[in-house]
Amino acid sequence: MPASQYLPCCTAILLVLLELVLAQYEHLGYPPGYPEPEQEMYTAPQLPPDTPRIQLRLAGEKRKHNEGRVEVFYDGEWGTVCDDDFSIHAAQVVCRELGYLEAISWSPSSKYGKGQGRIWFDNVHCTGKEKTLALCESNGIGVSDCKHTEDVGVVCSDKRIPGFKFVNTLPNHNLNIQVEDVRIRAILSTYRKRIPVTEGYVEVKDGGKWKQICNNEWSQLNSRVICGMFGFPGERKYNARVYKMFARRKKPTYWDYSINCTGNEAHLSGCKLGEILSKKTNGTCNGGMPVVVSCVPGRAFSPSPMAGFRKAFRQEQPLVRLRGGAIVGEGRVEVLKNGEWGTICDDNWNLMSATVVCRELGFGTAKEALSGGQLGQGMGPVHMNEVECSGFEKSITECFFNKESLGCSHEEDAAVRCNVPAMGFEERLRLSGGRNPYEGRVEVLVERNGSLVWGTVCSDGWGTMEAMVVCRQLGLGFASNAFQETLYWAGEVSADAVVMSGVRCSGTEMSLSHCLHHGAHITCPRGGGPYSAGVSCSETAPDLVLNPQVVEQTTYMEDRPMLMLQCAYEENCLATTSNQVPANSYRRLLRFSSQIHNNGQSDFRPKAGRHAWVWHDCHRHYHSMEVFTHYDLFSLNGTKVAEGHKASFCLEDSECDEGIEKKYECANFGEQGITVGCWDTYRHDIDCQWVDITDIKPGDYIFQIIINPNYEVPESDYTNNIMKCRCRYDGHRVWMYSCHNGGSLSTETEQTFPGLLSNQVTHR
């Protein structure tokens, strides 16, 4: 090859190699002072005149602001997009139309929950260059053969297009404002120091700048919506004179629009957009000032300096409660009626009714109204069905419901996720060294010598309850494991020092700092580092609940000779007095069957793996949990008079609800567990399924069963792990009555039964 031809060829190869080498380092960014490449600035799209005018938003369950179900507003109605033929190119169009730089991914099959209304687009084909989803090829707007189980979702980049500005293309249309684009900014110094922020300017992010809203057309109903979306149940009056003085001193920058809310919207984006404001040349609105809201927090969130906040979460209303939720402000809705707690059927369940529940409990508006027992199934009666609320009721019990409509099962239990105030708790805790964001060594931010430092938590006594609080504080769901050794997770070296010890939680706290702990005097015998506390979290958890009716129906008494109780004797299933009796004597046993259901959202599995199960030679079986249940008999003054315990020698699916297949079977050293929707039945005629009442005198007693008493396996609700019955023994017969699960009756009724009120305080 001539040299003249060889050189250009080499140059081309070198340039390609250089591009490949530089590509390796793109993720590192540019050094300080080096000019970043120019970013594209937003320009409003110029659309052909015949383009259907639509608006988009992201919605749905468990999501960040930049991801969710794709929803389309057209012809006065919100609808969804089908996942048929949807692609990353279509996701790119959606994300850019919403003001994000690009699409990261998309999700089929209603990952973010099923939407409502019309399915506006089906078989969408985009090149990725279209200015709006309406310009992509499809079957035609509103033409679809899909169901809402096929609703598509997208994940967009965190970064916004620089200068993105909301453009209203629809007259009097709902606002298209993302959650993170509205804030309450504390103005007065007294409110700036408080957490949460309850009073200040309402500001909207527009074109990358925060702007105030003119209060000329502002109403109390608008304030109600703003407070609700920030987690507050109501609004109140404020001192307008002080804010007028402030507005004169510092010139506001006003947003272009007014807002018109009915007061029932869950978020500002549900309100109507008002007129474009005519602003004076000096930048003030005609005779007005910036909108100010002052919100009333629920009792659990009363504002105070962070250092002084020590309150654990408590329910406010005795008539309504949430159960089975991972974090504060979410759960299955239960109402108290005739002294008994029951659930609400999901027929007609919507955001308006869910918001009434949320406000009643001291939260804000509802983020989601969940149906189909998504946060676990309840027990007992279904008290309400086809609930319809106006949105202004003080309690869900005041709403209309169909008293004649019966036949709802617990598979249709309604649940809610409420907006709660931003307390900043998640910023004072982190998981370090884990393989994913759901696990790691627990590191806390504490004040030391006037500055904030990260450190570890002493693992002495660290258990499930403490891990539950950590996962809740970080918004990561339930604990799946609590670790007392974390040598396999190399955390931040600078955070190796132990800064918190003696931690004891009840499990209901919103922050680890609210739990009992040693304070400034740290005591940790094994030290930190590899012996620091750790957790792994999970979005779901099991929930074991005993069937009280089965206990009532199967109770009987048996006199059994000691000769037939040798295996039970070896496993400590008899009263201590059995040590001194002759082999030909009898023991009197209170026998019964127990049927234990898993009503949660994930399978119940023993904490110990198969390698750690214990073989019991006498009974010829493996114990996967050394103690699975406690059986206790109390006198009416609360004194324990007899006890028994049941090792989990065989956790398996005895039977399941219709449509659910059994997974776990103990035979042949099989896997042990209880599947969601299945139950494990311990029959009355097996060893240790009893209480030894040989030494008990005839009389009236309280019988109590506790499942998973040592919290070995995390559950979504421990309050229902306890069951109590009234028990009568006349010396010849024994029977149970008034059997019920913990938390199923009113507090007043429950207090007439001695023993534990719930499983929250036992065996710690």
N, C-alpha and C positions, 0 to 999 in steps of 0.2 A: 504493500500500500504506500503511495507517495506521502511524504511528510505533511504536505499541505492538506491532505484529506484526513490524515491521522489526528492532527491537533483538534479540529472541531469535534470529532468523535469522542476524544478523551475529555474535552471540556464538558460535553453533554453528560457523559457518565459521571464525572466529578460533581456536577450540579445536582444530579439525581441522588447521589450518595450523600451530599451535603444536606439535602432536604430531609432524607431519612434520618440522618444523625440529629438534626435540629428537632425533628418531630418527637424524639425521645424525651426532650427536655421542655416541651411545651407546657406540661402540667406544672412546672416549677414557677412559671410566671416570669416577670421581669424584675431586675434588681431595683432597689430604691433609687428614685431620681431618673430612671430610664423611662422615656415616654411610652405609655401603653399604646397599642394600636387603636386607631379611632374606632369607636363603636357606632353602629348604625343608630341614627336618631329616628324617633317615631314620626311618621307622617300619616295623617288620616287617609284611609283608602278612598279612592275615587271609584265608585261602583257604577256599572251600567244602569240606566233608569229602570229597566224591567227586572232588576235583581230583587227577589223576595227579601224584605227587611226583617232580619231576625236579631235576637240578642242571645248570648250564651252565658252560662254560669256552670260552676262545678259544685256538686252536692253529694250527699250520701254519708255513709257510716265511717267511723274511725279513719279520718283522713287529715292531712295537712292542708294548708290553704292552697297549695299549688297542685293538688290532685283531687280526683273525685269523679262521680258520674257526670257525663256530659248532658246538660239540660239546655233545651232550646225554647225561647219564647217566640211564638208566632201566632198571629190571629187572636191575640188576647189570652193565650193559654200556654202554660209551661208544659213541655213534653220531653221525650228522650230520643236517643239515637240507637239504632240496632247495631249489633256487632258484626252482622253479615258483611263480608268483604271489607270491613274497616281495616285500615293499615296505619303504619307509623306516619305515612304522608298525610293522612286525614288528621291524625293526632297533631301533627305539626301545624296544620291550618287552624285547628281549634285553639291550641296554646297561643299562637301568635295573635289570633283574634281577641284573646283574653288579656293580651299585653305581656306574655312571657316570651323570653328569647327563643326557646325551642321546646320540642317535645322530647321527653326521656323514654317513655314507653306508653303502652296502652293495655287495657285489661278487658277481656270479654266476660260474658256470663254474669252480669250484675255483681261484680266484685264489691262495689260500694253500695250494695243494696238495690232493691227494685224501686224504680221510679213510679210516677203516677201520670195519668192523663194520656194524651196521644203519643204515638211514636212517630216523630215528624220526619225522620230520615232513615232509609233502609238501603242496603246495597250501595253504600257510598264509595265512590272512586275519586280520589284526589291525586293531583300530581305533587302537592306540597307547596305550590306557588300561588294558589288561589288566595284572594284577599278576604274571603269569607266562606264558611262552610256551605252557604247557599249557592255558591258558584261551582261546587263539586258536582260531578255526575251522580245521580241517584235514581230511584224509582219515581221520583217526584215527591214534592213536599206533602206529607201526610199519607203517602201510599206505602203500606207495610203489611207484611204477614207475620211479624214477630210478636213475641210476648215480652213482658218486662223482665223476665229471667234472662233475656239477651241484651239488656242495657249495657252500653259500652262505657268504659271509664278511661281517663288519661292521667298520666303523671307529667307535669311540665317542669321545666327548670326553675330553680329558686329565683333566678335573676329576671328582672323586668326589662322590657325594651326601654332604653333611656328616653325620658320625656313622654312616655305613654300617657295618653289623656283619654278619659272616657268620653265617647261621643254618643249623644242621645239621638238615635235614628228613628225612634218610635215616639209619637206624641203621647204624653201622659203615661209613659211606660214605667214599669218597676225599675228601680235603680240597679245598676250592675256594678256593685261595689264589693270587693273582696273583704273578708273578715279583717285582714291585717291593714286595710286602708282606712279604718276609722279608729279614733282614739278619744279618750277623755284626758285632756292635759291639765294637770293641777296648776293653777295660776297663783293662788294665795300661798304664802309660805307655810301656813299651818297645815295645809293639805298636801304640800309637796313631801312632807316627812312621813306621811301615813301610808300604810299598806293595808288593804288595797286603796287605790285612788277612787274616791267616791264623788268628787266635785271638781268641776273645771270646764274649760272650753270643749265643745264638741268639734273635732277637726277631721277633715277628709283629705286623703292624699290624692292629689290631682296633678298630673304632669311632673311627678317626682317631688312636689312641694306640698307641705301641710297647709291647709287653708281653713279658715273659720267659716261658719254659716251665719248668714244674717238672720236675726230673730224676728223680723217683721211679720212673717207668716208662720212662726213657730208656735206649736201648741203643746199642752201638757201631755197629749197622747203621743207626740213625737218623743218627748222626754221619757215616757214610760217604755217605749221601744228601745231607746238607747240604753237605759239602765238595765233592761232585761237582757240585752245581748252581752252586756258586760258582767252578768251574773248576779244582779241585784233585783229583788222582788218588787221594789217600788221606788217612787221619786218623791221629792219634797221641795219646799220653797227654799230660796237662798237669798242672801243679802245683795240685791241688784245694784245698790248704790256703790259698793266697793268695786264691782266689776266695771261700772261706768267710768269710774275714776281711772281704772287701769287701762281701759280701752282708749281714753283720751291721751294717756301718756305714751302708749305703745300702739302705733297704727296697725290695725289688723289687715290681713290679706284675705279677701272674701272669695268663697266658692261661687260659681256662676248660677247655682240653682237653689230653689227652695224645695222643701220636702213636705209631703202630705201623708201622714200615717193614720191608720184607724185605731192604733193602740194594741192591736192583736198580733201584729207581725212579730216573728221570732227574731228578725234581724233587720237592719236598716235597708238591706237590699230588697226586702219585700214591700217597702213603701213605694208610693207613687212619686214620680218626679214632678215638681211644681213648675211654675213659670221661671224663665230666665230672668234674673234680677237686673233691674236698671240701676247701675251703680253711679254714684256721683264721681266727678273727676278726681276728688280728693281721696277716693278709695273707701269711703264709708257708705253703709246702706242707708236709705232714706229714713231718717229719724230712728234708726235702730242701732244695735250693738251686736257683738258676737254672741251666739247661742251658748248658754251656760246650763249644765244640768247638775243637780245634786241628788244623789241616789241613796236609798236606805238599804244598808246591807243586812243580810240575814244574821241572826244572833251568833252563828258559828264563825262569822267573818267580820266581826266588829273591828273597825280599823284601829290600829295602834302601832307604835314603832316596832320594827321586826324583833328587836331584842326582847320586848315585853310580851310578845305573842306566845301564849302557852296553852291555848285552848284546844282540847280534843274535839273532834266533830261529834255533835249531838243532834238527834232529830228534834225538830221544834214542835210538830203537831202530833197529838196522840191518835188522831183518826186515820192518818195516812202514813205510810212508810215505804222505803225502797229496800229491796232485798236482792242479793246475788250479784251486785255490781262490783267491778274491780276498783273503781275510784269514787271519790265523793261526788254526789250529784247524778249517779246513774244506778239503775236497778229495776227489778220487777216491781210494779206498783201493787201494793196491798192496802186494803181498807178494812177498818174495824167496824163490824156490824153485829149487834146483839152479843157483844162480848167475845166474838170470834173473828180472827183475821182471815181474809179471803182475797182473791185476785180479781182482776178486771179482764173481761173478754176483749179481744182485739177487733171485733166487728165495729167498723166506723171509727176506729182509733186514729186520731190525727194530731198534728202539732198543736192545735188550739187547746185540745183537752190535755195533752201532755204538758203544755205550758202552765195550765191551772195547777197541776200537780207540783211542778217545779217551783212556782211562786209560793204556793202554800207551804212548801218545805224550806223556804228561805233562800232559794236559788233564783236565778234569772229565768229567761225564756228557755224553752226546750230546743235543743239542737236536733234531736231526733225523737220520733215516736216509733218505737220498735214493736213489732208484732210477732206472732208465732213462737212465743216462749224463748226468744233469742237470748235472754239473760237468765235462763234456767226456768224450770217449771215449779210452781207453788204446790202446796197441799191444801186440803180443806175445801171450803165452798168457793164457787165463782160468784161474787156478790153483785157485780154490775156487768151489763152487756149493752151494746149499741149506745155508748155514752155520747151525748152531744152537749157541748159547752158553748156559751156565748163568748167566753174568754175573760170575762170580768168577775167570775165567781170567786169567792174567798176560799172555797174548798171544792174538790172534785165531787164530794158527797152532795153538793148543791146542784150539780148538773143533772139534766134530764137523762134517764136511761130507761130501757125497755124492761119493765118488771115481769112481763109475760114471756119474754124470750129466754128459753132454757136450752140445755143441751150443749153448752160450751165445755170443752175439755181443757185441761191445763196445757195442752199443746198450743192453745191460742192465747196464752197469758200475755198481757200488754206490759210494755216496759218503756222507760224514758232515759234519755241522756240530756242533762240540763247544762246550761251555761253557768259556770261558777266563776267567782272573782279571781283575777290573776294575783296570787299571793307571793309568787316568786320562790316558792319552796323548792322547785326543781332545780333552781340555780345554785342551791347550797349542798347539792349531793350529786355524785357521779359514780358510774361503774367503770372500773379501770382494768385493762388487761384481758378482758373476755374476747371470745372468738366472734361475738356479735353484740349489738347494743343491748341485748336482753340479759347479759350475764357479766360478772366480773367482781373484783374486790370493791367493797363499799368504801368510798372516800367522801369525807364531809368537809365543808368549809366552816372554819371557826375563827373567832377573834383571839389572837395571841399578841400581847404587848402592843395593842393599838393597831395591829394590821391583820388582814384576813389571810389565813394559811390553810392549805389542804392537808388532811391527815387521815389515818385509818381508824377503824372501830375495833375495840378489843372483842375477841370472839367468845370469851367466857360467858356461858349462858345464852349465847346467840341461837335463836331458833326460828320456827316458822312465823310466829307473830311479828317478830322484829323484821323479818324478810318481807312480810306482807306490807308493812308500812313503807319500806324502801321502794318496793315496786309501785305502790300507789303514789308516793311522792314524785316519782319520775314519770308517772303516766304510762307505765309499762304493763299494767294489768295485775295479775296475781303472782305470788311467789310460787315457783315450782320446786325450789330447793333452797335450803339455808345451809351455808358452809362455814365450818369453824376452822378450816385450813384453806389457804389460797395460794399455796406455794407454786401451783401450776399457772397462776395468773400474775405475770410480772406487771405490777402497777407502776405508777409514776414514782421514781426513786425519791424525788423531793417530798413525796407524801407518805413515806414509810412510817413516820412517827405516829404513835397512838394518841389521838386527841379526844376520844370518847370511850368511856368504859361503863360497865354496870348497866347496860341498856336493858330495860324491861318494858315491853309494850303490851297494851291490851288488844291491839289489832285494829282499833278504830281511829287512831291518830292520823292527822293529815301530813305530819312531818316527823322525822326521827327525833328532832329536837324537842318535840312535845312528850316523848316517852320519858319515863323515869331514867335518870342516869347520874353518874357520880359528880358531875359538875367540874369544878376546877381541879379537884384532887383525883387524878387518874390512878386506878389500880388495875394492873393487868399482869398476872403472874407469868404467863407464857410470852408476853410481849407481843409486838405487832409483826410486821413483815409477813412471813409465810403463815403466821397464825392469826392474821387479820380476818374480820368477818367478810363473807361474800354471799352473793345471791345469784339465782337465775330466775327470770320472770317469764310468765306465759300469759297470753291474752285470755286464756280460758282456764277453768278449774272444774273439778268434779264437785258434787254436792250430795252427800249421803243423807237419806231421810228414812226413818223407820216407819213401817205401817202399823199404827196403834191398834187398828181393828183386829189384825191377825193375832196380836198378843192377847187381847181380850178373849177372842174366840177359842184359843188353843190352850189356855191355862188349866192345869190340873195338878193333883198331888200324887206322888208315888213313894211307897216305902220300898227301898232297894237294899239287898244285903251287901255288906262290905265285901264279900267274896267276889261280887260282880263290879266292884268299883276300884279295882287295883290301879288301872291306868289313870283314872280320874284322880285318885289319891296321889299318884306320882306327879301329876301336873297341877297340884294344889287347887283342885276344883271343889274341895270339901272344906267344911268348917274346921278350925284348929282342934276342936274337941275330938275329932275323928282319930287323932293320934293315940288316944288312951283307951279306945274301945276294943272289945274282942272281935275276932274275925267273923264270928257268927251273928253279930249284931246288925241292925238295920239303920239306914239313914233316911230321913224324910226329906224329899226333894220337891221343891216348887218348880214345875216344868212348864215350858211354853215354847212356841215357835216364834222366830223373828224373821221378818221379811224386810231386807234393806235395799231400798231403791237408790239408783244414781240419777238424780234429777238435774244434774249440772250440765256443763257444756263440753267436758272432756272425760275420758275414762279414769276411773279410780284404780291406780296401780300401787302395789306396796312399795315403800321406800327402798327396801333392800332388794338387790338383784338376786337372781337365782343362786349365784355362788355363795350368798350369805344366808340362805334359808337354812333353818335348823331341822334336822331329822329327829322325830320322836319315835323311838323304836317300839314303844308299847302300843301306840295307836297306829303305827306304820304310816305316818304321813309327815309332810313338811309344813313347818310354820313359816309363813312369809312375814308375819308381824307377830311379835311376841304377845302383845295384848291388843286385841281389836275392839272388844267391848267390855264394859264393866256392868255388873248387875248388882244393885244394892237395895236393901230393904230398910226403911226408916220407920221409927215410931212417929206418932202424930206431932210430937214436939221437936222433930228433926234429928233425933239421935239414931245413928246407924246401928242396926241390930243384927244384920246378916249381909254377907256379900258373896259375889261370885265373879268370875271373869272368863272371857272366851278368847282363846288365842285364835288368830286367823289361820287355821290350819288349811283352809281351802277356800280362797276367794274365787268365785266363779259365777258365770251367768246361769242361774237356774231357769229363768224365763225372761222374755223380752216383750216390749210393746209390739203391736202389729207392724210389720215392715222392717223390723230391726233384727239383724242376725247376731247370734251369740259369737263372741270372740274368745272367751276364756273358759278353759276346762282343766281341772286339776289332775285328771287321770294321766298316767304315764309321765309324771313330772312335767305337766303342761304349764303354759303361762297362767298366772293368776291375776285377777282384776275383776272389775264390774264395768261393763260397757254403759255408755249414756243410753238411757231408756230401758235398761235391764235391771233385774234385781237378783240378789243372792238370798236364798231361803235357808236358814238354819232350822232344821226340823226339831220338834220337841223331844224326839226319841234318840238324839245323839248325845254322846258324852259331853259333860260340862255345860250343856244348854239348860242350866238350872240355877237355883239358889238353894243351898243346904239350910233348911229351916228346922232341923231336928231339935235345936235348943230354944225355939221360939214359942212363946206362950200364945194361946188364942187371943185374937183381938183385931183391931183395925190398924192398917199400916199404909205407907206410901212405897210403891215399887218404882224404881228408877233404872233406866238403861242409858248408858253413854257410849256412843260410837266414836272410834278414833280418839280415845280420851287423851292421848299424849301428843296430839297434833302431829303425828308422824308424817301424815300426808296432808298437804295444803288443800283446803276446800274453799269454795266461794262463800259459804255461810256455815259457821260453826254453831249458831244459836239453835238450829233445828237438829243437832246431833244428839239431843237429850230427849228422852221420852219418860213421862210419868203416868202412873195409874194409882187409883185407890185400890187397896187390897184388903179383903176380909178373909180371916182364917178362923174357923170355929172349932178347930181341933180334929175335925173329920173331913172337912172340905175346904177348898180355897177358891176364890174367884176374884177377877179383876173388873173394874168398871171406871168410867171417866178417864180412859187412857187418851193422852194427847201429846203432841210434840212440843218441845220448847219453842216459845214465841208464837204459838198458834192461838193463844187466848189472851184476853186483856190482862194488864198487869195486876189489877185487883183480883181477878180470878186466880191467876198464877200464884199469888202470894198466899193463897189458902192451902197450897201444896208445899210442905216443907222440903228441904233438900236444896239442890242448886236451881237457880232461876234460869241459867243457860250454861253452855259448855265453855264460856269465855273465861271462867275463873277457876277451873278445876286442874289439878295435877300440875301446878307450876312451882 
